[in-house]
C-alpha cells in the first residue's frame, strides 16, 4: 500500500482548519476549552507541516480507492 502524502492544496486546507480551531480555542479560553478540541487542532497542524495525514491513511486502508481513482 502506498503512503498517502497530501498535495499542497490539501495541506493549505488542513492549515486553515487548524488555524480556525486554534482561534476558537483561544477565543473560548485555553483553560475552558475541552481537551478533545486539541486533538484535531494538533493533527491538522501535523498533517499540514509534514504532508502525512494519518486519517487519510486509515481511510484508504478501510476503503481503498478503486483502480484508476486517486493516488
C-alpha positions as YAML, in Angstrom:
chain: A
units: angstrom
residues:
- id: 1
  name: UNK
  ca: [0.00, 0.00, 0.00]
- id: 2
  name: UNK
  ca: [1.32, 3.44, -0.93]
- id: 3
  name: UNK
  ca: [1.61, 6.03, 1.79]
- id: 4
  name: UNK
  ca: [-0.71, 8.98, 1.26]
- id: 5
  name: UNK
  ca: [1.10, 12.32, 1.10]
- id: 6
  name: UNK
  ca: [-1.17, 15.33, 1.00]
- id: 7
  name: UNK
  ca: [-0.83, 17.64, -2.02]
- id: 8
  name: UNK
  ca: [-0.20, 21.37, -1.42]
- id: 9
  name: UNK
  ca: [-3.87, 22.37, -1.73]
- id: 10
  name: UNK
  ca: [-4.87, 19.85, 0.97]
- id: 11
  name: UNK
  ca: [-2.03, 20.98, 3.23]
- id: 12
  name: UNK
  ca: [-3.30, 24.58, 2.98]
- id: 13
  name: UNK
  ca: [-6.84, 23.38, 3.72]
- id: 14
  name: UNK
  ca: [-5.61, 21.49, 6.81]
- id: 15
  name: UNK
  ca: [-3.60, 24.51, 7.98]
- id: 16
  name: UNK
  ca: [-6.61, 26.84, 7.65]
- id: 17
  name: UNK
  ca: [-8.79, 24.35, 9.53]
- id: 18
  name: UNK
  ca: [-6.20, 24.13, 12.30]
- id: 19
  name: UNK
  ca: [-5.93, 27.92, 12.45]
- id: 20
  name: UNK
  ca: [-9.69, 28.24, 12.88]
- id: 21
  name: UNK
  ca: [-9.69, 25.60, 15.63]
- id: 22
  name: UNK
  ca: [-6.85, 27.35, 17.48]
- id: 23
  name: UNK
  ca: [-8.60, 30.73, 17.16]
- id: 24
  name: UNK
  ca: [-11.78, 29.17, 18.55]
- id: 25
  name: UNK
  ca: [-9.89, 27.58, 21.45]
- id: 26
  name: UNK
  ca: [-8.15, 30.89, 22.17]
- id: 27
  name: UNK
  ca: [-11.46, 32.78, 21.97]
- id: 28
  name: UNK
  ca: [-13.11, 30.34, 24.39]
- id: 29
  name: UNK
  ca: [-10.08, 30.31, 26.67]
- id: 30
  name: UNK
  ca: [-7.37, 27.66, 26.79]
- id: 31
  name: UNK
  ca: [-8.45, 26.61, 30.27]
- id: 32
  name: UNK
  ca: [-12.15, 26.49, 29.42]
- id: 33
  name: UNK
  ca: [-11.91, 24.58, 26.13]
- id: 34
  name: UNK
  ca: [-12.33, 20.82, 26.29]
- id: 35
  name: UNK
  ca: [-9.18, 18.76, 25.80]
- id: 36
  name: UNK
  ca: [-10.83, 16.92, 22.90]
- id: 37
  name: UNK
  ca: [-10.65, 20.10, 20.77]
- id: 38
  name: UNK
  ca: [-6.86, 19.97, 20.95]
- id: 39
  name: UNK
  ca: [-6.69, 16.60, 19.13]
- id: 40
  name: UNK
  ca: [-7.87, 17.73, 15.67]
- id: 41
  name: UNK
  ca: [-6.06, 21.06, 16.06]
- id: 42
  name: UNK
  ca: [-2.73, 19.27, 16.62]
- id: 43
  name: UNK
  ca: [-3.41, 16.59, 13.99]
- id: 44
  name: UNK
  ca: [-4.28, 19.21, 11.35]
- id: 45
  name: UNK
  ca: [-1.09, 21.13, 12.08]
- id: 46
  name: UNK
  ca: [0.96, 17.91, 11.91]
- id: 47
  name: UNK
  ca: [-0.62, 16.96, 8.58]
- id: 48
  name: UNK
  ca: [-0.16, 20.47, 7.16]
- id: 49
  name: UNK
  ca: [3.50, 20.63, 8.22]
- id: 50
  name: UNK
  ca: [4.57, 17.13, 7.12]
- id: 51
  name: UNK
  ca: [2.08, 16.24, 4.39]
- id: 52
  name: UNK
  ca: [1.41, 12.94, 6.18]
- id: 53
  name: UNK
  ca: [-2.26, 12.70, 7.03]
- id: 54
  name: UNK
  ca: [-2.95, 9.79, 9.43]
- id: 55
  name: UNK
  ca: [-6.72, 9.97, 8.95]
- id: 56
  name: UNK
  ca: [-6.33, 9.73, 5.17]
- id: 57
  name: UNK
  ca: [-4.04, 6.69, 5.59]
- id: 58
  name: UNK
  ca: [-6.59, 4.96, 7.83]
- id: 59
  name: UNK
  ca: [-9.47, 5.89, 5.50]
- id: 60
  name: UNK
  ca: [-7.64, 4.45, 2.50]
- id: 61
  name: UNK
  ca: [-6.87, 1.27, 4.43]
- id: 62
  name: UNK
  ca: [-10.56, 0.80, 5.27]
- id: 63
  name: UNK
  ca: [-11.92, 1.94, 1.89]
- id: 64
  name: UNK
  ca: [-9.18, 1.57, -0.74]
- id: 65
  name: UNK
  ca: [-9.63, 3.67, -3.89]
- id: 66
  name: UNK
  ca: [-10.84, 1.85, -6.97]
- id: 67
  name: UNK
  ca: [-8.35, 1.28, -9.77]
- id: 68
  name: UNK
  ca: [-7.81, 4.48, -11.73]
- id: 69
  name: UNK
  ca: [-9.03, 6.73, -8.90]
- id: 70
  name: UNK
  ca: [-6.87, 8.69, -6.52]
- id: 71
  name: UNK
  ca: [-3.23, 8.12, -5.65]
...
